[in-house]
Every structure is written in C-alpha cells, then in structure tokens.
Amino acid sequence: MGEAYELDGQLFTTVGEFLDAAGHEYKHGDKDLAVQTLEDYGFSLSDINAAGHQPHPTAVRDDAHAVQDNGHAHTDDTKEEE
C-alpha cells in the first residue's frame, strides 16, 4: 500500500493531490496549518510553489505540452505578422 497524506481531516493518496490541497490551503485558508503539515511530511513551501501561485508540476504535467505548443504557435504568428 502506498503513502497517504492527511490535511485538515482529508486523506490524499498521491503526492500531487496532497501538494495541490496544501497549496490551496496556504493561499485561501490557514497558512500555518499548511506549512506545518508540509513540514510534517518533509515538504516545504517551495514544493507547492507558494510564491508563484501555480499548481504543483506533477498535477499539470499533461497540460505542460499544450502550454508550450500554444506559446510556440503564438511565436510563429508573431513572426508572420512582421
């Protein structure tokens, strides 16, 4: 059985879900609870990208390519206009 993470009474079975929840708690709820829970599991604020207000990379891995493709297409459009 894999690792389980608990935050404010909720159980999470993947690191990505846990870090997303901790990030949401940090940004919109109890910052102290989020920080303490992260530290209890060996994580830090940098693991939830608290400064950048972005989801954890594990949670958006599939979307990363779409963002890059859109950025690339935008760059091509800009070149065509010149």
C-alpha positions as CSV (number, residue, x, y, z in Angstrom):
1,M,0.0,0.0,0.0
2,G,1.3,3.5,-0.9
3,E,1.8,6.5,1.2
4,A,-1.2,8.5,2.4
5,Y,-1.2,12.2,3.3
6,E,-3.7,13.9,5.7
7,L,-4.5,17.6,5.6
8,D,-7.3,19.1,7.8
9,G,-9.1,15.7,8.1
10,Q,-8.9,14.8,4.4
11,L,-6.8,11.9,3.1
12,F,-4.8,12.1,-0.1
13,T,-3.2,9.1,-1.8
14,T,-0.9,10.9,-4.3
15,V,1.7,13.5,-3.7
16,G,0.3,15.7,-6.4
17,E,-3.2,15.8,-4.9
18,F,-1.7,16.5,-1.4
19,L,0.5,19.3,-2.6
20,D,-2.3,20.9,-4.6
21,A,-4.5,20.8,-1.5
22,A,-1.8,22.2,0.7
23,G,-1.2,24.9,-1.8
24,H,-4.9,25.8,-1.8
25,E,-5.0,25.8,2.0
26,Y,-1.9,28.0,2.1
27,K,-3.4,30.5,-0.4
28,H,-7.0,30.5,0.7
29,G,-7.1,29.1,4.2
30,D,-4.9,28.5,7.2
31,K,-1.3,29.2,6.2
32,D,0.1,27.9,9.5
33,L,-1.7,24.6,9.1
34,A,-0.5,24.2,5.5
35,V,3.2,25.0,6.4
36,Q,3.1,22.7,9.5
37,T,1.5,19.8,7.5
38,L,4.0,20.2,4.7
39,E,6.9,20.1,7.2
40,D,5.4,17.1,8.9
41,Y,5.7,15.2,5.7
42,G,9.1,16.5,4.8
43,F,8.0,19.1,2.2
44,S,8.4,22.9,2.2
45,L,6.6,25.9,0.7
46,S,8.8,25.6,-2.4
47,D,7.1,22.2,-3.1
48,I,3.7,23.9,-3.5
49,N,5.2,26.9,-5.5
50,A,3.5,29.2,-2.9
51,A,5.4,32.2,-4.3
52,G,4.4,31.6,-7.9
53,H,0.8,30.7,-7.2
54,Q,1.0,27.8,-9.6
55,P,-0.2,24.2,-9.2
56,H,2.3,21.5,-8.4
57,P,4.1,20.4,-11.6
58,T,3.0,16.8,-11.1
59,A,-0.6,17.9,-11.3
60,V,-0.2,19.7,-14.6
61,R,2.4,17.5,-16.3
62,D,0.0,16.7,-19.2
63,D,-1.0,20.3,-19.7
64,A,2.6,21.5,-19.9
65,H,2.9,20.4,-23.5
66,A,-0.3,22.2,-24.5
67,V,1.0,25.5,-23.0
68,Q,4.3,25.1,-24.8
69,D,2.5,24.4,-28.1
70,N,0.3,27.5,-27.7
71,G,3.3,29.6,-26.9
72,H,5.1,28.2,-29.9
73,A,2.1,28.9,-32.2
74,H,1.9,32.5,-30.8
75,T,5.6,33.0,-31.6
76,D,5.0,31.7,-35.2
77,D,2.0,34.1,-35.6
78,T,4.1,37.0,-34.5
79,K,6.9,36.2,-37.0
80,E,4.3,36.0,-39.8
81,E,3.0,39.5,-39.0
82,E,6.5,41.1,-39.3
